[in-house]
Amino acid sequence: MLLKRQVCRKLGLPINGTNNQLAKRLKNHMKRYRTPPVEFAVKAILIEAIEKAANEATVDHNQEPVRWGNAQGLTHLEDQDRLKTDSKKHTDQIAYLLQKVKKVESLESDMTALKATTESYFAVRSRFFAVFLRDNFHKSSRADRKLIKEDNFAAHGGDPLTDALMFKKSLRTDDKTFELLYGMTWGRVIEYAENPPVLEVLTAHATAVAKGPFPIATLQTELEKLKVSFVKWVEALKEGGYQKDFLHDLQAPETVMYWRFWDQHHTYQDCLSSTKSGVAKSDGSGRIEEE
């Protein structure tokens, strides 16, 4: 009855009366015009109802879309779904494999850094730090004084990779001392495990500063210049994003400062060689010892 009343309204007919009266009114109208206006009116009402329902409906994006079509078309859609699912699985597998590769690379970096794994060698490297603290800052703990008494040539120079691994194992925890010697954190040094040019600079700087301070003014002056050139190179390296292949760009600031450091290092070594007392340094007691 509601639909008949709506059709009558669409056709401009009275909408009052019973269901039978409405039906009779519509039937007479169709006979009079010999056209199917009622059919058009019904379609119009249905279209309005559908549009209204569409406007008021809420969309659930998580709900699977309704699909219709012939068997071949639906099969094609199912194949596309399977391809999407397989593609996501492959993407997840690739991401998992990349994580594994990163872990392997990290292990390889540690293996490259691992020149010696024995505790005795780490003790020798720890002695290097103890001597540096004693001679440059007059700081010496009981444990460090014990280490200093042990004589081993490996403790007399820088060894960035082994020292970095020693700190990674928490055999020493004075990270600031490490940064004074090598200009960067031990974690950063491990990242340069396969970069000889960088490691050579770090070794040269640490070896030089560990020998000082020198009682001879000219030699100490050259050492201070070497320290400044090293700091400038480290700053340029940092500003450049710690690139590992920076030497390929001859105009890069870190490349320019890299070669300036070596120029100053050669000057320092010449001054060191010309000193009659050889590689002289203060042992903390005021006397000069020759190595």
Order of alpha helices (4+ residues) and beta strands (2+ residues): alpha-alpha-alpha-alpha-alpha-alpha-alpha-alpha-alpha-alpha-alpha-alpha-beta-beta
